[in-house]
Amino acid sequence: MKEELIELQTQMSFQEDTVAQLNDVVTRQQQEIDQLKLQVQQLKKQMQEVVAGDVEGDSDDAPPPHY
């Protein structure tokens, strides 16, 4: 009976360690996701600015291209 208790305690210890490791991985992944979301927002803003600049630059007063 004592051996069974020791075996269960050993298994529980390994499971606690595994859960802690998984928690660390999930935490790092969430941080990376948050950073990537911010980068995507910044890229969207930059693209909107570029597109808005192109639309404003499409006027008949623009000089012809040089060859």
N, C-alpha and C positions, 0 to 999 in steps of 0.2 A: 504494500500500500504506500509506503514511504517513497519507494522508487517511482511509482506512478505520479505522485505529487511533485517530485523533483523533475520528472519528464515534462509535466504540464507547465511548471514554472519556467523551464528552459524554453519551451515552445512559445510561451507568452512573451518572454524576453526578446526572442527573435522577431516576433510579430510587432512588438512595440518599436523595435529598431527599424523594421521595414516601413511601418507607418510614418515614422519620423523622416526617413529618407524620401518617401513619396511626397510628404508634405513640403519638404525642401524643393523638390523638383517642381511641384505645382506652383509654389510661390515664385520661383524663378521664371517659369513659363508665363505667369500672369504679368510679371514685370516686363518681360519681353513683348507680350501682346500690347500692353499699355504704351510702350515706346513705339511699336510699329503703328499703332493707331494714330499717335501724334504725328509720326512721319508722313502717314498717308494724308492726314488733314493738311499738313504743310504743303505737300505736293499738289493737292487739289487746289489750294489757294494760289500757288505759283502758276498752275496751269490756267486757272481762271484769269489771272492777271495777264498772262501771255496772250490768251485768246482775246481778251478785252483790248489789249494793245494792238493786236493784228486787225481787229475790227475798226478801231479808231484810225489806224494807218491806211486803210483801204479807201483813199479818197482820189478824186481825179487830179488833184494837185501833185501827186507823187511823180517824181521824175521817171522817165523810161529807163529800163535796165540797160546797162552798158555791156556790149559784147566784146 
